[in-house]
């Protein structure tokens, strides 16, 4: 027979939060000194929308076990829901101290950086999207049967599709690029140009848009035909802007400085220091001292422009990471800032 905690966990995964709370409350005297009990109770309360009771249960769990990544994520979620982003960020950093590769903490930090405004958080709370940043519940067992039958149906349909309409399904499809394949008119281009274009298509299918952009630039900077260049520009329209965690191909300052034209419109994730800050009503610009985060190795200075203000401001006395798109102002490298991150910890 399953324990009350195990039954409650099952009910929580089934999204029956009221049932989980009732099951646990009936055994409070038995388990009230148990970490697993208090965490399970707090999680059910959190998803049920009772953050006050959730916070109390999580506090009780914290008295029993201080360093637990899931508990820290849960407590951070409460602060995030209340708009207390400074406290939430500190909890997420604590999680990363325990588990440096914790994806939930990294994804939540990215959310705070991009949507940390109090009014924006209120909207996410109101429409329920804030639950994306709660500790994950895992798979819903009640959906197992329907998904099983759906998978069986999908396998059958896939078999029939392959049987009667054979084609290559070896790669996950994104946009339909059939109109962008090299034609006979394009075949007069040099072998290296065609190789770069085909590599751009391959990188796109692999969701490595940054690497694809570099290959597109090779084509645009070459003696390729007008038609091939038009196809390369069309491909660019399908590229997606990355985040800190989704940037798969980063390029160093030295690479970009050596051949800036090859990296135009590529994204880079660089660290350094900010100097000469100029802040507008909804904008920020500064001289970005690339590589100078430790005050020892200045690789170069580029201007970074943002069309938003970072949540919590920017401290020129601390290192900063910038995710931005490469551009040129005359002969000088500039970054069109997409995201910015600065640790709240003291250095």
PASE-820201 format. One record per residue: x, y, z of N, C-alpha, C in turn; residue in one letter; residue number from 1. Coordinates in steps of 0.2 Angstrom, whole numbers, plus 5000, padded with zeros to 4 digits. Layout:
BEGIN
[r [X,Y,Z],[X,Y,Z],[X,Y,Z],"a",NUM]
...
//
This chain:
BEGIN
[r [5004,4994,5000],[5000,5000,5000],[5004,5006,5000],"x",1]
[r [5003,5011,4996],[5007,5017,4995],[5006,5022,5001],"x",2]
[r [5011,5025,5003],[5011,5030,5009],[5007,5036,5006],"x",3]
[r [5005,5040,5011],[5001,5046,5010],[5005,5051,5005],"x",4]
[r [5011,5051,5007],[5016,5056,5003],[5016,5053,4995],"x",5]
[r [5017,5047,4994],[5017,5044,4987],[5010,5045,4984],"x",6]
[r [5004,5044,4988],[4998,5045,4985],[4997,5053,4983],"x",7]
[r [4999,5057,4987],[4999,5064,4986],[5003,5066,4980],"x",8]
[r [5009,5063,4979],[5013,5065,4973],[5010,5063,4967],"x",9]
[r [5006,5057,4967],[5003,5054,4961],[4997,5059,4959],"x",10]
[r [4993,5061,4965],[4988,5066,4963],[4990,5072,4961],"x",11]
[r [4996,5075,4963],[4999,5081,4961],[5001,5080,4953],"x",12]
[r [5004,5075,4952],[5005,5074,4945],[4999,5073,4940],"x",13]
[r [4994,5071,4943],[4987,5071,4939],[4984,5077,4939],"x",14]
[r [4987,5082,4943],[4984,5089,4943],[4978,5090,4947],"x",15]
[r [4977,5085,4952],[4972,5085,4957],[4975,5088,4963],"x",16]
[r [4976,5094,4964],[4979,5097,4969],[4975,5097,4976],"x",17]
[r [4969,5098,4975],[4964,5098,4981],[4965,5091,4984],"x",18]
[r [4965,5086,4980],[4965,5079,4983],[4972,5078,4986],"x",19]
[r [4977,5080,4983],[4984,5079,4986],[4984,5083,4993],"x",20]
[r [4981,5089,4993],[4981,5093,5000],[4977,5089,5005],"x",21]
[r [4971,5087,5003],[4967,5083,5008],[4971,5077,5010],"x",22]
[r [4974,5073,5006],[4977,5067,5008],[4983,5068,5013],"x",23]
[r [4987,5074,5012],[4992,5075,5016],[4990,5078,5023],"x",24]
[r [4985,5082,5022],[4982,5085,5029],[4979,5080,5033],"x",25]
[r [4977,5074,5031],[4974,5069,5035],[4980,5065,5039],"x",26]
[r [4986,5066,5036],[4992,5063,5039],[4997,5068,5042],"x",27]
[r [4994,5074,5044],[4999,5079,5046],[5003,5077,5053],"x",28]
[r [4999,5074,5057],[5002,5072,5064],[5008,5067,5063],"x",29]
[r [5007,5063,5058],[5012,5057,5056],[5018,5060,5053],"x",30]
[r [5017,5065,5048],[5023,5067,5044],[5025,5074,5045],"x",31]
[r [5023,5078,5050],[5024,5085,5050],[5032,5086,5051],"x",32]
[r [5036,5082,5053],[5043,5083,5053],[5047,5080,5047],"x",33]
[r [5043,5078,5042],[5046,5075,5036],[5047,5081,5031],"x",34]
[r [5053,5081,5028],[5055,5086,5023],[5050,5084,5017],"x",35]
[r [5050,5078,5015],[5046,5076,5009],[5039,5078,5010],"x",36]
[r [5036,5077,5016],[5029,5079,5017],[5028,5086,5016],"x",37]
[r [5032,5090,5019],[5031,5097,5019],[5032,5100,5012],"x",38]
[r [5037,5097,5008],[5038,5099,5001],[5032,5097,4997],"x",39]
[r [5030,5091,4997],[5024,5089,4993],[5018,5093,4995],"x",40]
[r [5017,5095,5001],[5011,5099,5003],[5012,5106,5000],"x",41]
[r [5018,5109,5001],[5019,5116,4998],[5018,5116,4990],"x",42]
[r [5020,5111,4987],[5020,5111,4980],[5012,5110,4978],"x",43]
[r [5009,5106,4981],[5001,5106,4979],[4998,5113,4981],"x",44]
[r [5000,5116,4986],[4997,5122,4988],[4999,5128,4982],"x",45]
[r [5005,5127,4980],[5008,5132,4975],[5004,5132,4969],"x",46]
[r [5003,5126,4966],[4999,5125,4960],[4992,5126,4961],"x",47]
[r [4989,5125,4967],[4982,5127,4969],[4981,5134,4969],"x",48]
[r [4986,5138,4969],[4986,5145,4970],[4986,5148,4977],"x",49]
[r [4987,5144,4982],[4987,5146,4989],[4995,5147,4991],"x",50]
[r [4997,5153,4989],[5004,5154,4990],[5006,5155,4997],"x",51]
[r [5001,5158,5001],[5003,5159,5008],[5004,5152,5012],"x",52]
[r [5000,5147,5010],[5000,5140,5013],[5007,5137,5010],"x",53]
[r [5008,5138,5004],[5014,5135,5001],[5020,5138,5004],"x",54]
[r [5020,5144,5005],[5026,5147,5008],[5028,5144,5015],"x",55]
[r [5022,5143,5019],[5023,5141,5026],[5026,5133,5025],"x",56]
[r [5023,5130,5021],[5025,5123,5020],[5032,5122,5018],"x",57]
[r [5034,5127,5013],[5041,5127,5011],[5046,5129,5017],"x",58]
[r [5044,5134,5021],[5048,5136,5026],[5049,5130,5031],"x",59]
[r [5044,5126,5032],[5044,5121,5037],[5049,5115,5034],"x",60]
[r [5049,5115,5027],[5054,5110,5024],[5061,5112,5025],"x",61]
[r [5062,5119,5024],[5068,5122,5024],[5072,5121,5031],"x",62]
[r [5068,5121,5036],[5070,5120,5043],[5073,5113,5044],"x",63]
[r [5071,5108,5039],[5073,5101,5040],[5079,5100,5035],"x",64]
[r [5079,5103,5029],[5084,5102,5024],[5085,5109,5021],"x",65]
[r [5091,5112,5022],[5092,5119,5019],[5094,5119,5012],"x",66]
[r [5098,5114,5009],[5101,5114,5003],[5097,5109,4998],"x",67]
[r [5092,5111,4996],[5088,5106,4991],[5086,5110,4985],"x",68]
[r [5088,5108,4979],[5087,5112,4973],[5080,5113,4971],"x",69]
[r [5076,5108,4972],[5069,5109,4970],[5065,5113,4975],"x",70]
[r [5067,5113,4982],[5064,5117,4987],[5066,5125,4985],"x",71]
[r [5072,5126,4983],[5074,5133,4982],[5071,5135,4976],"x",72]
[r [5070,5131,4971],[5066,5133,4965],[5059,5135,4967],"x",73]
[r [5056,5131,4971],[5049,5132,4973],[5048,5139,4977],"x",74]
[r [5053,5140,4982],[5053,5146,4985],[5054,5152,4981],"x",75]
[r [5059,5151,4976],[5060,5157,4971],[5054,5158,4967],"x",76]
[r [5050,5153,4965],[5044,5154,4961],[5039,5158,4965],"x",77]
[r [5038,5157,4972],[5034,5162,4976],[5036,5169,4976],"x",78]
[r [5043,5170,4976],[5045,5177,4976],[5044,5180,4969],"x",79]
[r [5045,5176,4964],[5044,5178,4957],[5036,5180,4956],"x",80]
[r [5032,5176,4958],[5025,5177,4958],[5023,5183,4961],"x",81]
[r [5026,5185,4967],[5024,5191,4970],[5028,5197,4967],"x",82]
[r [5032,5196,4962],[5036,5202,4959],[5042,5204,4963],"x",83]
[r [5044,5200,4968],[5050,5201,4971],[5056,5198,4968],"x",84]
[r [5058,5201,4962],[5063,5198,4957],[5070,5197,4960],"x",85]
[r [5072,5202,4965],[5078,5202,4967],[5079,5196,4972],"x",86]
[r [5074,5194,4976],[5075,5188,4980],[5074,5182,4976],"x",87]
[r [5070,5182,4971],[5069,5176,4966],[5076,5175,4963],"x",88]
[r [5079,5180,4960],[5086,5179,4957],[5091,5176,4962],"x",89]
[r [5091,5178,4968],[5096,5176,4973],[5095,5168,4974],"x",90]
[r [5088,5166,4974],[5087,5159,4975],[5089,5155,4969],"x",91]
[r [5088,5158,4963],[5090,5154,4957],[5098,5153,4957],"x",92]
[r [5101,5159,4959],[5109,5158,4959],[5111,5153,4964],"x",93]
[r [5107,5152,4970],[5109,5147,4975],[5108,5140,4972],"x",94]
[r [5102,5139,4968],[5101,5133,4964],[5107,5131,4960],"x",95]
[r [5110,5136,4956],[5115,5135,4952],[5122,5134,4955],"x",96]
[r [5122,5137,4961],[5128,5135,4965],[5128,5127,4967],"x",97]
[r [5122,5125,4968],[5121,5117,4970],[5122,5113,4963],"x",98]
[r [5118,5116,4958],[5118,5112,4952],[5119,5117,4946],"x",99]
[r [5126,5118,4944],[5127,5123,4939],[5124,5122,4932],"x",100]
[r [5121,5116,4931],[5118,5115,4924],[5110,5114,4925],"x",101]
[r [5108,5117,4931],[5100,5116,4932],[5097,5120,4926],"x",102]
[r [5093,5117,4922],[5090,5121,4917],[5084,5125,4919],"x",103]
[r [5080,5123,4924],[5075,5126,4926],[5077,5133,4929],"x",104]
[r [5082,5133,4933],[5085,5139,4936],[5088,5144,4930],"x",105]
[r [5091,5141,4925],[5093,5146,4920],[5088,5149,4916],"x",106]
[r [5083,5144,4915],[5077,5147,4911],[5073,5152,4915],"x",107]
[r [5073,5151,4921],[5069,5156,4925],[5073,5163,4926],"x",108]
[r [5080,5163,4926],[5084,5169,4926],[5083,5172,4919],"x",109]
[r [5083,5169,4914],[5081,5172,4907],[5075,5175,4907],"x",110]
[r [5070,5172,4910],[5063,5175,4911],[5063,5182,4915],"x",111]
[r [5067,5182,4920],[5068,5188,4924],[5071,5193,4920],"x",112]
[r [5076,5192,4917],[5080,5197,4913],[5075,5200,4907],"x",113]
[r [5071,5196,4904],[5067,5198,4899],[5060,5201,4901],"x",114]
[r [5057,5198,4906],[5051,5200,4908],[5050,5202,4916],"x",115]
[r [5055,5205,4918],[5056,5206,4925],[5052,5212,4928],"x",116]
[r [5048,5215,4923],[5044,5221,4925],[5038,5219,4929],"x",117]
[r [5037,5222,4935],[5031,5220,4939],[5025,5219,4936],"x",118]
[r [5023,5224,4932],[5016,5224,4928],[5016,5218,4923],"x",119]
[r [5022,5216,4920],[5022,5210,4916],[5021,5204,4920],"x",120]
[r [5024,5204,4926],[5024,5198,4930],[5016,5197,4932],"x",121]
[r [5013,5202,4934],[5006,5202,4936],[5002,5199,4930],"x",122]
[r [5003,5201,4924],[4999,5198,4918],[5001,5190,4918],"x",123]
[r [5007,5188,4919],[5009,5181,4918],[5005,5177,4924],"x",124]
[r [5005,5180,4930],[5001,5177,4935],[4994,5177,4934],"x",125]
[r [4991,5182,4931],[4984,5182,4930],[4982,5177,4924],"x",126]
[r [4986,5176,4919],[4984,5171,4914],[4987,5164,4915],"x",127]
[r [4990,5163,4921],[4993,5157,4922],[4999,5155,4919],"x",128]
[r [5002,5159,4915],[5009,5157,4912],[5014,5157,4917],"x",129]
[r [5013,5160,4923],[5019,5160,4928],[5020,5153,4930],"x",130]
[r [5016,5148,4929],[5017,5141,4931],[5022,5138,4927],"x",131]
[r [5024,5141,4922],[5030,5138,4918],[5036,5138,4922],"x",132]
[r [5036,5143,4927],[5043,5143,4931],[5042,5141,4938],"x",133]
[r [5037,5137,4939],[5036,5133,4945],[5040,5126,4944],"x",134]
[r [5042,5123,4950],[5045,5116,4949],[5041,5112,4945],"x",135]
[r [5044,5108,4940],[5040,5104,4936],[5036,5098,4939],"x",136]
[r [5030,5097,4937],[5027,5091,4940],[5028,5085,4937],"x",137]
[r [5031,5085,4931],[5032,5079,4927],[5026,5076,4923],"x",138]
[r [5026,5070,4921],[5021,5068,4916],[5015,5066,4920],"x",139]
[r [5009,5068,4917],[5002,5067,4920],[5000,5059,4918],"x",140]
[r [5000,5055,4923],[4998,5048,4922],[4992,5047,4919],"x",141]
[r [4987,5052,4920],[4980,5051,4917],[4980,5051,4910],"x",142]
[r [4986,5055,4907],[4986,5055,4900],[4990,5050,4896],"x",143]
[r [4992,5045,4900],[4996,5040,4898],[4992,5036,4892],"x",144]
[r [4986,5034,4894],[4983,5029,4889],[4981,5033,4883],"x",145]
[r [4979,5039,4883],[4977,5043,4877],[4983,5044,4873],"x",146]
[r [4989,5046,4876],[4995,5047,4872],[4998,5040,4869],"x",147]
[r [4997,5035,4873],[4999,5028,4870],[4995,5027,4864],"x",148]
[r [4988,5028,4864],[4984,5027,4858],[4986,5032,4852],"x",149]
[r [4988,5038,4854],[4990,5043,4849],[4996,5041,4846],"x",150]
[r [5001,5038,4850],[5007,5036,4847],[5006,5030,4843],"x",151]
[r [5002,5026,4845],[5001,5020,4840],[4998,5022,4833],"x",152]
[r [4993,5027,4834],[4990,5030,4828],[4996,5033,4824],"x",153]
[r [5000,5037,4827],[5005,5041,4824],[5010,5036,4820],"x",154]
[r [5012,5030,4823],[5016,5025,4820],[5013,5023,4814],"x",155]
[r [5006,5021,4815],[5003,5018,4809],[5003,5023,4803],"x",156]
[r [5001,5029,4805],[5001,5035,4800],[5007,5036,4796],"x",157]
[r [5013,5035,4801],[5019,5036,4798],[5021,5031,4794],"x",158]
[r [5019,5024,4795],[5021,5019,4791],[5017,5019,4784],"x",159]
[r [5011,5021,4785],[5007,5022,4778],[5010,5028,4774],"x",160]
[r [5013,5033,4778],[5015,5039,4774],[5022,5037,4770],"x",161]
[r [5026,5033,4774],[5032,5031,4771],[5031,5026,4766],"x",162]
[r [5026,5022,4767],[5024,5016,4762],[5022,5019,4755],"x",163]
[r [5017,5024,4756],[5014,5027,4750],[5017,5034,4747],"x",164]
[r [5020,5037,4752],[5023,5044,4750],[5030,5044,4753],"x",165]
[r [5035,5040,4750],[5041,5040,4753],[5045,5046,4752],"x",166]
[r [5048,5048,4757],[5053,5054,4757],[5057,5054,4764],"x",167]
[r [5062,5058,4764],[5067,5058,4770],[5064,5062,4776],"x",168]
[r [5063,5058,4781],[5060,5061,4787],[5066,5060,4792],"x",169]
[r [5072,5060,4790],[5078,5059,4795],[5079,5065,4799],"x",170]
[r [5077,5071,4797],[5078,5077,4801],[5072,5080,4802],"x",171]
[r [5071,5083,4808],[5066,5087,4810],[5065,5093,4806],"x",172]
[r [5059,5094,4803],[5058,5099,4798],[5056,5106,4801],"x",173]
[r [5059,5111,4798],[5057,5118,4800],[5053,5121,4795],"x",174]
[r [5055,5127,4792],[5051,5130,4786],[5053,5125,4780],"x",175]
[r [5048,5126,4775],[5049,5122,4769],[5054,5126,4765],"x",176]
[r [5059,5123,4764],[5065,5127,4760],[5065,5124,4753],"x",177]
[r [5060,5121,4750],[5061,5118,4744],[5062,5123,4738],"x",178]
[r [5060,5129,4739],[5061,5135,4734],[5068,5137,4735],"x",179]
[r [5072,5136,4740],[5078,5138,4741],[5084,5134,4739],"x",180]
[r [5082,5128,4737],[5088,5123,4735],[5091,5126,4729],"x",181]
[r [5097,5124,4728],[5101,5127,4722],[5098,5124,4715],"x",182]
[r [5097,5128,4711],[5095,5127,4704],[5100,5126,4699],"x",183]
[r [5098,5124,4693],[5103,5123,4688],[5107,5130,4686],"x",184]
[r [5103,5135,4687],[5106,5142,4685],[5111,5144,4691],"x",185]
[r [5110,5141,4697],[5115,5143,4702],[5121,5138,4701],"x",186]
[r [5121,5133,4698],[5126,5128,4698],[5133,5131,4694],"x",187]
[r [5132,5136,4691],[5138,5139,4688],[5143,5143,4693],"x",188]
[r [5140,5143,4699],[5144,5146,4705],[5150,5142,4707],"x",189]
[r [5155,5145,4710],[5161,5141,4712],[5159,5136,4717],"x",190]
[r [5163,5130,4717],[5161,5125,4722],[5161,5127,4729],"x",191]
[r [5166,5132,4731],[5166,5134,4738],[5159,5138,4740],"x",192]
[r [5157,5142,4735],[5151,5146,4736],[5145,5141,4737],"x",193]
[r [5144,5136,4733],[5139,5131,4734],[5139,5127,4740],"x",194]
[r [5146,5126,4742],[5147,5122,4748],[5144,5126,4754],"x",195]
[r [5146,5133,4754],[5144,5137,4760],[5136,5137,4760],"x",196]
[r [5133,5138,4754],[5126,5139,4754],[5122,5132,4757],"x",197]
[r [5125,5126,4755],[5122,5120,4757],[5123,5119,4764],"x",198]
[r [5129,5121,4767],[5130,5121,4774],[5126,5125,4778],"x",199]
[r [5124,5131,4775],[5119,5135,4779],[5112,5132,4779],"x",200]
[r [5110,5128,4774],[5104,5124,4774],[5104,5119,4780],"x",201]
[r [5110,5115,4780],[5111,5110,4785],[5111,5113,4792],"x",202]
[r [5114,5118,4793],[5114,5121,4800],[5107,5123,4802],"x",203]
[r [5103,5126,4797],[5097,5128,4798],[5092,5122,4801],"x",204]
[r [5093,5117,4797],[5089,5111,4799],[5091,5108,4806],"x",205]
[r [5097,5109,4808],[5100,5107,4814],[5098,5113,4820],"x",206]
[r [5095,5118,4818],[5093,5123,4823],[5099,5127,4825],"x",207]
[r [5104,5127,4821],[5111,5131,4822],[5110,5137,4818],"x",208]
[r [5106,5142,4819],[5105,5148,4815],[5111,5152,4815],"x",209]
[r [5114,5153,4821],[5120,5157,4821],[5126,5155,4816],"x",210]
[r [5127,5148,4816],[5132,5145,4811],[5129,5146,4804],"x",211]
[r [5123,5145,4803],[5120,5146,4796],[5121,5153,4794],"x",212]
[r [5120,5158,4798],[5121,5165,4796],[5128,5167,4794],"x",213]
[r [5133,5164,4797],[5140,5164,4795],[5141,5162,4788],"x",214]
[r [5138,5156,4786],[5138,5153,4779],[5134,5158,4774],"x",215]
[r [5129,5160,4776],[5125,5165,4772],[5129,5171,4770],"x",216]
[r [5133,5173,4775],[5137,5179,4774],[5143,5177,4769],"x",217]
[r [5145,5171,4769],[5150,5169,4765],[5148,5170,4757],"x",218]
[r [5141,5168,4757],[5138,5168,4750],[5137,5175,4748],"x",219]
[r [5135,5180,4753],[5133,5187,4751],[5139,5191,4750],"x",220]
[r [5145,5189,4752],[5151,5192,4751],[5155,5189,4746],"x",221]
[r [5152,5185,4742],[5156,5181,4737],[5154,5184,4730],"x",222]
[r [5156,5180,4725],[5154,5182,4718],[5148,5178,4716],"x",223]
[r [5144,5175,4720],[5138,5171,4719],[5133,5175,4714],"x",224]
[r [5129,5171,4711],[5124,5174,4706],[5119,5178,4710],"x",225]
[r [5116,5183,4707],[5110,5187,4710],[5105,5182,4713],"x",226]
[r [5103,5177,4709],[5098,5172,4712],[5100,5169,4718],"x",227]
[r [5106,5166,4718],[5109,5163,4724],[5109,5167,4730],"x",228]
[r [5111,5173,4729],[5111,5178,4735],[5104,5180,4737],"x",229]
[r [5099,5180,4733],[5092,5181,4735],[5090,5176,4739],"x",230]
[r [5092,5169,4737],[5090,5164,4741],[5093,5164,4748],"x",231]
[r [5099,5166,4748],[5103,5166,4755],[5099,5172,4759],"x",232]
[r [5097,5177,4756],[5094,5182,4760],[5087,5180,4762],"x",233]
[r [5083,5176,4758],[5077,5173,4760],[5078,5168,4766],"x",234]
[r [5083,5164,4766],[5084,5160,4771],[5085,5163,4778],"x",235]
[r [5088,5169,4778],[5089,5173,4784],[5083,5175,4787],"x",236]
[r [5078,5176,4783],[5071,5178,4786],[5068,5173,4791],"x",237]
[r [5071,5166,4790],[5068,5161,4795],[5072,5160,4801],"x",238]
[r [5078,5164,4802],[5082,5163,4807],[5078,5165,4814],"x",239]
[r [5080,5162,4819],[5077,5164,4826],[5082,5167,4830],"x",240]
[r [5080,5172,4834],[5085,5175,4839],[5086,5171,4845],"x",241]
[r [5092,5170,4847],[5093,5165,4852],[5093,5169,4859],"x",242]
[r [5093,5165,4865],[5094,5167,4871],[5101,5165,4874],"x",243]
[r [5103,5167,4880],[5109,5165,4883],[5110,5157,4882],"x",244]
[r [5104,5153,4884],[5104,5146,4885],[5103,5143,4878],"x",245]
[r [5101,5146,4873],[5100,5143,4867],[5105,5144,4861],"x",246]
[r [5110,5149,4863],[5115,5150,4858],[5119,5144,4857],"x",247]
[r [5119,5141,4851],[5123,5135,4850],[5130,5136,4848],"x",248]
[r [5131,5141,4844],[5137,5143,4841],[5139,5150,4843],"x",249]
[r [5144,5151,4847],[5146,5157,4849],[5153,5159,4846],"x",250]
[r [5154,5165,4844],[5161,5167,4841],[5164,5172,4845],"x",251]
[r [5171,5171,4846],[5175,5175,4850],[5176,5182,4847],"x",252]
[r [5178,5187,4851],[5179,5194,4849],[5185,5194,4844],"x",253]
[r [5190,5189,4845],[5196,5189,4840],[5193,5187,4833],"x",254]
[r [5189,5182,4833],[5186,5180,4826],[5182,5185,4823],"x",255]
[r [5178,5189,4827],[5174,5194,4824],[5178,5200,4821],"x",256]
[r [5183,5202,4825],[5187,5207,4823],[5191,5206,4817],"x",257]
[r [5193,5200,4816],[5198,5198,4811],[5194,5198,4804],"x",258]
[r [5187,5197,4804],[5183,5197,4798],[5176,5198,4800],"x",259]
[r [5175,5205,4801],[5168,5207,4804],[5163,5205,4799],"x",260]
[r [5164,5206,4792],[5159,5205,4787],[5157,5198,4787],"x",261]
[r [5161,5193,4789],[5159,5186,4789],[5154,5185,4795],"x",262]
[r [5154,5189,4800],[5149,5188,4806],[5144,5193,4807],"x",263]
[r [5143,5197,4802],[5137,5202,4802],[5130,5199,4803],"x",264]
[r [5126,5201,4808],[5120,5198,4810],[5120,5192,4814],"x",265]
[r [5126,5189,4815],[5127,5184,4820],[5126,5186,4827],"x",266]
[r [5125,5182,4832],[5124,5184,4839],[5130,5181,4842],"x",267]
[r [5132,5185,4847],[5138,5183,4851],[5136,5184,4859],"x",268]
[r [5139,5180,4863],[5138,5180,4870],[5145,5182,4873],"x",269]
[r [5146,5188,4875],[5153,5191,4877],[5152,5193,4884],"x",270]
[r [5157,5193,4888],[5158,5196,4895],[5163,5201,4895],"x",271]
[r [5162,5206,4900],[5167,5211,4900],[5164,5216,4906],"x",272]
[r [5165,5223,4904],[5163,5228,4909],[5160,5233,4904],"x",273]
[r [5155,5237,4908],[5152,5243,4904],[5155,5249,4907],"x",274]
[r [5156,5254,4902],[5159,5260,4903],[5155,5266,4899],"x",275]
[r [5155,5272,4902],[5152,5277,4898],[5144,5276,4897],"x",276]
[r [5141,5274,4902],[5133,5272,4901],[5129,5279,4899],"x",277]
[r [5125,5278,4894],[5120,5283,4892],[5113,5280,4892],"x",278]
[r [5109,5282,4897],[5103,5279,4898],[5097,5284,4896],"x",279]
[r [5093,5282,4891],[5087,5285,4889],[5081,5283,4893],"x",280]
[r [5075,5285,4891],[5069,5283,4894],[5068,5276,4894],"x",281]
[r [5069,5273,4888],[5068,5266,4887],[5074,5263,4883],"x",282]
[r [5080,5265,4884],[5086,5263,4880],[5092,5264,4884],"x",283]
[r [5097,5260,4882],[5103,5260,4886],[5109,5259,4881],"x",284]
[r [5114,5263,4881],[5120,5262,4877],[5126,5263,4882],"x",285]
[r [5132,5259,4880],[5138,5259,4884],[5144,5257,4880],"x",286]
[r [5150,5259,4881],[5156,5256,4879],[5157,5249,4882],"x",287]
[r [5157,5244,4878],[5157,5237,4881],[5165,5235,4881],"x",288]
[r [5168,5234,4886],[5175,5232,4887],[5175,5225,4887],"x",289]
[r [5176,5222,4881],[5175,5215,4880],[5182,5211,4883],"x",290]
[r [5180,5206,4887],[5186,5202,4890],[5189,5205,4896],"x",291]
[r [5186,5211,4899],[5189,5215,4904],[5185,5213,4911],"x",292]
[r [5182,5208,4911],[5178,5207,4917],[5182,5206,4923],"x",293]
[r [5189,5203,4922],[5193,5202,4928],[5198,5208,4928],"x",294]
[r [5197,5213,4924],[5201,5219,4924],[5209,5218,4922],"x",295]
[r [5209,5213,4918],[5216,5211,4916],[5217,5210,4908],"x",296]
[r [5212,5208,4905],[5213,5206,4898],[5208,5209,4893],"x",297]
[r [5209,5216,4891],[5205,5219,4887],[5206,5217,4880],"x",298]
[r [5201,5214,4877],[5201,5211,4870],[5199,5217,4865],"x",299]
[r [5195,5221,4867],[5192,5226,4862],[5187,5230,4866],"x",300]
[r [5185,5236,4862],[5179,5240,4865],[5174,5241,4859],"x",301]
[r [5168,5239,4861],[5163,5239,4856],[5157,5243,4859],"x",302]
[r [5153,5247,4855],[5147,5250,4858],[5141,5245,4858],"x",303]
[r [5138,5245,4864],[5132,5240,4864],[5126,5245,4865],"x",304]
[r [5121,5243,4861],[5115,5247,4861],[5109,5243,4863],"x",305]
[r [5105,5245,4868],[5099,5241,4870],[5093,5246,4869],"x",306]
[r [5087,5243,4867],[5081,5247,4866],[5076,5245,4872],"x",307]
[r [5079,5243,4878],[5076,5242,4884],[5081,5244,4890],"x",308]
[r [5078,5244,4896],[5082,5245,4901],[5082,5239,4905],"x",309]
[r [5088,5237,4907],[5089,5230,4911],[5085,5231,4918],"x",310]
[r [5082,5226,4920],[5078,5225,4926],[5083,5226,4932],"x",311]
[r [5082,5231,4936],[5087,5232,4942],[5093,5236,4940],"x",312]
[r [5093,5239,4934],[5099,5243,4932],[5105,5240,4930],"x",313]
[r [5110,5244,4929],[5117,5241,4927],[5122,5244,4932],"x",314]
[r [5126,5240,4935],[5132,5242,4939],[5138,5242,4935],"x",315]
[r [5141,5248,4934],[5147,5248,4930],[5153,5245,4934],"x",316]
[r [5152,5244,4940],[5158,5241,4944],[5158,5234,4944],"x",317]
[r [5153,5231,4941],[5153,5223,4941],[5154,5221,4934],"x",318]
[r [5156,5214,4933],[5156,5211,4926],[5149,5211,4923],"x",319]
[r [5149,5210,4917],[5142,5210,4914],[5143,5205,4908],"x",320]
[r [5137,5201,4906],[5137,5197,4900],[5132,5201,4895],"x",321]
[r [5134,5201,4889],[5129,5204,4884],[5128,5199,4878],"x",322]
[r [5122,5198,4877],[5120,5194,4871],[5118,5199,4866],"x",323]
[r [5121,5199,4860],[5119,5204,4855],[5121,5202,4848],"x",324]
[r [5118,5206,4843],[5119,5204,4836],[5124,5209,4833],"x",325]
[r [5129,5206,4830],[5135,5210,4827],[5132,5215,4821],"x",326]
[r [5135,5221,4822],[5133,5226,4817],[5140,5230,4816],"x",327]
[r [5139,5235,4811],[5145,5239,4809],[5142,5246,4809],"x",328]
[r [5146,5251,4812],[5145,5258,4812],[5151,5261,4809],"x",329]
[r [5151,5262,4803],[5157,5264,4799],[5162,5257,4799],"x",330]
[r [5168,5258,4802],[5172,5252,4802],[5172,5249,4809],"x",331]
[r [5168,5251,4814],[5168,5249,4821],[5163,5244,4822],"x",332]
[r [5164,5239,4826],[5160,5234,4828],[5155,5237,4833],"x",333]
[r [5148,5235,4832],[5143,5237,4837],[5139,5231,4838],"x",334]
[r [5136,5231,4844],[5131,5226,4846],[5124,5228,4847],"x",335]
[r [5119,5225,4844],[5112,5227,4845],[5110,5222,4851],"x",336]
[r [5110,5225,4857],[5109,5220,4863],[5102,5217,4863],"x",337]
[r [5102,5210,4864],[5096,5207,4865],[5095,5205,4872],"x",338]
[r [5100,5203,4876],[5099,5201,4883],[5105,5203,4886],"x",339]
[r [5105,5205,4893],[5110,5207,4897],[5110,5204,4904],"x",340]
[r [5115,5201,4906],[5115,5198,4913],[5121,5201,4917],"x",341]
[r [5119,5202,4924],[5124,5204,4929],[5122,5201,4935],"x",342]
[r [5127,5197,4938],[5125,5194,4944],[5124,5199,4950],"x",343]
[r [5119,5197,4954],[5118,5201,4960],[5123,5200,4966],"x",344]
[r [5127,5195,4965],[5132,5193,4970],[5138,5198,4970],"x",345]
[r [5140,5199,4976],[5146,5204,4977],[5153,5200,4974],"x",346]
[r [5157,5204,4971],[5163,5201,4969],[5169,5204,4973],"x",347]
//
